[in-house]
Amino acid sequence: MRDMESGTWTCQLAWTMTQSEHLQLMASMVRLDIFGLWALCLGIGIGLNQSLASAGELRITFWIEPVQRSEFEADIAIVLKELDALQLDVTIIDTVVQLTRNDGQQDMDRFCEILSSMGSSVIVDLSYSRWSEGYELARMHGIAYVRLERVMRPFLDMFGDFMRQKRANNVAMIFQNARDTMEAMKQLMAGYPFRALILDASDTQSEDFVTRITSLRPPPTYYAMFARGAAMNGLFERVDLGKLFKRPTEWHFIFLDTRDRVFKYRRQVELATRFTLNARAICRSMQMRDLYCGSGFTLHRGLLLDVLRSLSYAAQISESFPQPVYLDCNASAEANSAEAANSLWLENVHWSNFVGYVPSSETLAPLAEEEPVPNLSFVANISIGYYSSEHEAKTDLAVWGAGELRLLNETISPSRRFFRIGTAESLPWSYYRRNPDTGELLRTRNGDPIWEGYCIDFMERLAEKLNFGYEIVAPKQGHMGERNELGEWDGVIGDLVSGETDFAIAALKMYSEREEVVDFLPPYYEQTGISIVMRKPMRRTSLFKFMTVLRLEVWLSIVAALVGTALMIWFMDKYSPYSSRNNRDAYPYECREFTLRESFWFALTSFTPQGGGEAPKAISGRLLVAAYWLFVVLMLATFTANLAAFLTVERMQTPVQSLEQLARQSRINYTVVKDSDTHHYFMNMKFAEDTLYRLWKELALNASRDFRKFRIWDYPIKEQFGHILLAINSSKPVQNATEGFEKVDAHGNADYAFIHDSAEIKYEVTRNCNLTEVGEVFAEQPYAVAVQQGSHLGDELSYAILELQKDRFFEQLKAKYWNLSNVRNCPLSEDQEGITLESLGGVFIATLLGLILAMITLAFEVMYYQRKQNSMALVTQVKPLEVNDTSTKLAWLDAKGNAADKAVKSKKSSKLTPPPSFEAATFRGKKPPGTITLGVGEFKPRIREHGLHSRRELATTSTEPHIGYME
């Protein structure tokens, strides 16, 4: 070592050191020149001793940027203390030139002032771009020049290579301070393999970086934070507070020091990518103790320490100690050979493994006979992995070192893409899930609303097919998108134009004005349009609906005809001399006697297909019955025809069947959703009608020739849209479709219509059995996905949509949301199931009343019969006698049936007087009528036979005996 007081070198100290100090000294001298090592230890050469004896100060001038000032002053102070602790026997005197670059003369004056007063042995350039004037002056006068690359460059090169593996397209890069931010900006000259957004987290003058990223549209695909371990905690707290950290795989944490272990949110950022340095490996490459690379260590400080230490070693072993160059810039002095050779001592500098040469990141015009300028940077391996609870050996992805990225896995898969998809609430395309009982909006655990619908299922399938994540964004203002007077768009189209969303999947119709600002992809729903929905008319049901076919006076007239006919039949049968009652000789057989009861029964049963039965015998009665039967036939035919027509007309009572019919009538009110596409359609059609009318009027009034061709009575264009728009305004447009459907459902008389999107109407009809779609669809337009103009997503999404159409995916969605099975669950109407029981229930009620009346009558008949039997209890039984018996016997019984029989038994022995014969007792000598035939002494009741056939049998002679009876 060199003795500062005597100026001599002693080698004995090296041998009296402790073993550890000796090893440290030997390690520091590994890469020194062999000749320099022997010169240092043996002191060979008088000239070398003189140069070392006269050298003691190494004057270093630093060129820095203004943004480096604060950190450089702190780092150089610590580095100088650490060099003093190493006892290098070299005193470093530092001077600083802060390059303003706004005024070149000011920078040169400052540099010349340093050269004239203090001199400079070597220049260490830390600036971001080389100062050409100062470099030329230093080179001409032999001042040694060392240039250090930006500290952030290895990190930025490494991050660029890694993101290239992920195929990133845009990245938000957040830096801890202004110096790192500036170095990242300088890296733009070399270029990034992606679109970069560079943000300074320490900037308090402008908008906070969290707010800026949140409002950024389109949002970045990836995020990266460059900071030291302690500062990383503060940055992540700000990010987490702003709810910016949502998808861990998109975030990258690049630690600029070796203290990544102090990051306390490792569990919270699981699956996020980490970039870390190995402290032990860095200290070994610097030939320092492991504790040095712990707390307080920074790469910038370590780089300064290693560079200054290497320069000090080189100065000590050089043939002549580098003397400072003094220069008066105002004097015209030319550089001599001695001054030019003053910079040759840098050839003796041997850098440690921590420092290495890197290609320059700037492009300058090469000077004549210029040797390459040393650009030094730190050399360290950066480990790349992701946060996980598993061992780091399983989570490591790659290692970056020596300017190359070495993959530990075969591939680095890019993070799942994430898009913001715009949509708006519209049934059944996309709508919020609500509580079916209370209608309350349902939300996720994070408080976000839950979406459902055709478009939501479409998004899920598309995300699964193209492997991307998405967030549904509803417009803050407007609905689908309308353009104001200033040409600005709102709604879904406005968000797409402003970049709030990446693409939109909603009930968007392909309008020409929308195609001016966005690009539409192939339609996912071919044709939709405008339709009319009304409530099914509520038919009034009545149990006696069949009675309403005829008016009350007609029914009363029928009853009067029936009563009058019955009375006349009774009257004619009673007083006509030719009736069966009054002319028994003409009708010896039993005939129907038309009493008052029989007459009414005949008149009533004549209305039935069975007929009234036997008609009166008199000609007058038959004429009356014939006329009555004609009346019955005509009345039944009239009733049947009117009943069928009545029911048919009632079923055919349907509302309007087209928009033209709706416009011509005034009973049914109708409306649309305010400022909807349907509303604008009618306003545009009204404008078209007015424009055409004005043009036609001008053409007709200004015609100078062929004016006869314009002599017409009717205007050739219908003005129905003007009347429709007037009726809509009078009915007041509703705020949303739900309100419109509720109004239609509330009008049970089918006197209110709602004109709206046909697809939404079809969906509501499947859910509400009271609604029906009338008329045909008009103003048809397709639904399509919209992307930003010139978006790179257009081709990819278009191809995916065509593949889904090929797989019939949209047909499945249509069957799901327009489910006809729901319609089948609705109660069938009369035109589908026929006449219901409610309409003809009165017929069954009348039959039931007849049955009840018959049962009551039966009860009275039984009671009457029992009462009559009790009154005739004296004679209860007659025992007939056999005619062929030798002795005719009669047995008379008393009321109890015992006494008389006993009397007879007691008188068996006595001689009884026989009773008179049946002929003598009955006819008393008269000739019996022909209807009674005497039997063989046994009385049997004759079976009564009715009808014309029985009477004919009685009138003819038969071999069978006719049995008589006696009442």
C-alpha positions, 0 to 999 in steps of 0.5 A, a space after each residue: 500500500 502507498 504511504 500518504 506521508 512518505 509517498 513510498 509503497 511498502 509490500 510488507 503490509 500485505 504480508 502482515 495482514 490478516 488472512 481475511 484481509 489478504 484474501 479480500 485484497 487478492 480478490 480485488 486484484 484478480 483482474 489487475 494487470 500482471 505487470 501492474 501487480 509486480 510493480 505495485 508489490 516490488 516497486 520496480 522502476 524509478 519512474 514508477 516510484 516517482 509517479 506514484 509518489 507524486 500522485 494522490 488525487 483523482 479529479 473526476 468531473 460528473 456530467 448529470 441531468 437536472 433530474 438526477 441532481 438530488 439522488 446523485 448528491 445523496 449517492 455520491 456522498 455515500 459512495 465517497 465514504 465507502 471508498 474511504 473505508 476501503 483505504 484505496 490511498 486515492 483521494 477523489 475530488 468530484 465536480 459536477 456539471 449540470 447540463 441544462 441543454 437550453 443554453 449551450 454556452 452556459 454549460 460550456 462556461 461552467 465546464 471551462 470554469 472547472 477546468 481552469 480552477 480545479 482541473 479534471 482527470 476523468 469525466 464520468 458522463 451520467 447524462 442521457 444524451 452525450 454532450 457533443 461540445 464538451 466531449 470534443 473539448 475533452 477528447 482534444 485535451 486528453 481528458 479521460 471520458 467514461 460514459 455510464 448508461 442509464 440505470 433503467 435501461 437493463 430493466 426496460 430492455 428486459 421488460 420489453 423482451 418479456 412483453 414481446 413473449 406475451 405479445 402485448 400491444 399496450 402497457 401502462 408503465 408506472 415509475 417511482 420518481 421523475 428520474 426513472 420516468 425520464 430514463 423511460 422516456 429516453 428509452 422511447 428513442 430505442 423503441 418499445 415493442 408495444 404502445 407505452 404509457 409512461 406515468 410518474 407516480 411522484 408527480 404531484 403537479 398533474 393528475 394522479 396516475 390512478 385517476 388517469 389510468 382509470 379514465 384512460 380509454 381504451 384501458 391498457 392491456 398490461 400494467 407495470 410498476 418500477 420501484 424499489 421494495 419500500 416504494 412498491 408498497 406505497 404504489 400498490 396501496 394507491 392502486 388498490 385504493 383506486 380499485 385499479 387492481 382487478 386482474 392479477 395476471 395483467 400486473 407486473 412488479 419490477 423491483 429496482 433493488 434487492 429488497 423485494 422481500 419487504 413487499 407485504 402484499 404478496 398474497 393479495 397479488 397472487 398470480 401477478 408477475 414479479 421481477 427480482 434481483 439476487 442480492 447475494 449474486 450482485 455482491 459476489 459480482 461486486 466483490 463485496 460482502 453480502 450485507 452491502 447489498 441489503 438495506 439501503 443498496 441501490 443499483 445506481 449507488 453500486 454502479 458508481 462505487 464499482 466504477 470509481 473503485 476501478 478507476 482508482 485501481 487503474 490510476 494506482 497501477 498506471 505508469 504515471 498517475 493521471 494528472 488533472 488537465 487545466 485549461 483556459 478556454 479563452 486562450 487559444 491553446 492547442 492540445 499537445 501530445 502529452 495531454 492527448 496521452 493523458 487518457 491512455 491510462 484508462 486502458 489499465 482499467 479492469 471492471 468487475 463482473 458487476 460492470 460491463 459494456 453495452 451498446 450505445 442506445 443513442 445514434 450520433 454521427 461518428 467523428 473522424 478517427 473516433 474510437 468507441 466510447 465506453 458505455 458502462 452498465 451494471 450486469 445482473 441476472 433478473 429472475 422472472 416469476 409469478 406470486 404464488 404460495 408454491 415454491 419459487 422453483 415452480 413459479 419461475 418463468 425466465 431469467 434475464 442476463 447478459 442482454 438475453 431472456 432465457 425461458 425456464 418454461 417452454 413458452 410464456 403464455 400471454 395474459 388473457 385479453 380483457 375488453 370492455 363491452 358496451 351494452 344497454 338494457 333492452 329485453 330480451 337482449 340484455 337486462 338486469 336480473 331482478 328479484 321476481 317478487 320485489 323487482 329489486 336489482 340483484 348484485 354481485 359481491 362486489 356490488 356490480 349488477 348482474 346482467 342477463 339476456 341474449 347478448 349476454 349469452 352471446 358475450 360469454 360464448 364469444 369470450 370462451 371461443 376467443 379466450 378473453 375476459 370482459 367487463 360489461 359497460 352500460 352507457 352513462 347517458 342515453 340508450 343505444 346512441 343518438 347524435 346531438 346538434 353538435 355532432 356528438 354521440 351518446 349511449 352505446 355508440 358514444 362510448 364506442 366512439 370515445 373509446 370507453 368500450 372496445 366493442 358493443 354487443 347490444 340491440 344495435 340496428 345498422 343505421 347509415 348515420 351510425 356507420 359513419 362513426 363505427 364499423 358494423 360486423 356481420 349481423 347476429 340477428 338477421 331481421 327485426 323491425 317494428 310491430 304492434 302489441 295489444 291486449 287480447 280482448 276480454 270476452 264477457 262470459 255468461 252461463 246463459 250465453 246461448 240465451 243472448 242469441 235471441 232478445 227477451 221479447 223473442 223468448 217471451 213470444 216463444 213462451 206465449 206461442 207455446 202456451 197459446 198453442 197448448 190451450 188451443 189444442 185442449 180447447 179443440 180436442 174438448 169441443 170438436 165433435 170429431 175428436 177421439 174423446 167425443 167420437 168413440 165409435 170412430 175410434 174404438 181403440 184407446 186414443 190419447 186424450 188431450 187434457 190440459 196437461 197433455 196439451 202443454 206436454 205436447 206443445 213443449 215436446 214438439 220443440 225436441 227431435 223426439 216430437 210431441 207424440 200422438 197428434 189430435 184426431 180432429 182436422 181442426 186440431 191437426 191443422 193447428 198442430 201442423 202450423 205449430 210444427 212449422 213454427 217450431 221448425 223455423 224457430 229452431 233453425 233460426 236459433 241454431 243459425 243465429 247461435 252459430 253466427 253469434 259465436 263465430 262473429 264473436 271469435 272473429 272480433 280481433 283488433 286492427 291488423 295493420 298500421 294503416 288500420 290503426 291510423 284510420 281508426 280513433 277508438 284505439 290509442 297507441 304510443 311508443 317509447 320516447 326518443 326510441 328508434 321507433 319514435 324517430 322512425 315515425 318522426 322521420 317518416 313524417 318529415 319525409 311526407 312533409 318534404 314530398 308534399 312540399 315538393 309535389 305542391 311546388 311541382 304542381 303549382 309551378 307547372 307551366 306545361 302539361 298542367 292537366 297531368 297535375 289535375 288530380 283530386 287526391 294527394 298521391 301520397 298518404 299522410 298516415 304517418 302525420 296522423 300516427 305521430 299526432 296520435 302518439 303525441 296526444 297519448 304521450 310517449 312512455 319512458 321505457 318499454 316496461 311502462 308501455 307493456 303495462 299500459 297495454 295489459 291494463 286496458 282489458 277492452 283492447 283499446 290501447 296499442 304499443 308500437 315497439 321493436 318486434 323482437 322485444 314484443 315477441 319476447 313479451 308475448 311469450 311471457 304474458 298470456 294477455 298480450 298478442 302481436 297484431 299486424 305484420 312487421 315493418 321497417 325491418 333492420 338487422 342487429 349487429 356488433 359494432 367496433 371502433 372504426 379500423 379496429 383490429 378486432 373487426 376481422 377476428 370477431 367477424 370470423 367468430 360470428 360466422 362460425 357461430 352462425 354455422 354452428 346454429 348457436 343463434 338459433 339456440 339462443 332464439 329458441 331459448 328466449 322466444 320459447 313457444 312452450 311458454 305460450 302453450 302454458 297459457 289458457 286456450 281461447 275459445 277460438 282454439 278450444 271451442 265453446 267453453 263451459 262458461 259460455 254454455 253452462 246455463 244449459 247444464 244448469 237448466 238440465 240440473 234444475 229439471 232434475 231437481 224439480 223431477 226429484 221434488 215431484 217424485 217425492 210428492 208423488 210418493 207421499 201422495 201415494 202413501 197417503 192414498 194407500 192408507 185411506 184404502 186400507 180396508 180392502 187390502 187383498 183379493 184372493 181369486 178363485 179357480 173357475 174349474 173348482 166344483 165348489 166356488 169359494 170366496 174368502 173375505 178378510 177383514 182389515 187385519 186379515 184374520 177374523 174372517 178367515 177364522 170364521 170361514 174355518 170355523 164354518 167349514 163343517 156348515 153348509 155355505 150358500 155359494 156366492 153369485 157367479 162373476 157374470 151375475 154379480 158383475 154384469 147383472 144379466 147384461 151382455 159383457 162388452 167385447 173388451 172383456 173376455 171371461 176366463 176359466 174362473 181366474 181373474 187376471 189384470 189385462 196388460 194395457 197396450 198403447 199405440 196404434 199397433 196395439 189397437 190394430 191387434 185388438 181390432 183383429 181376430 186373434 187366437 190368443 184370448 184377451 184378458 180383461 181386468 177390473 179396477 
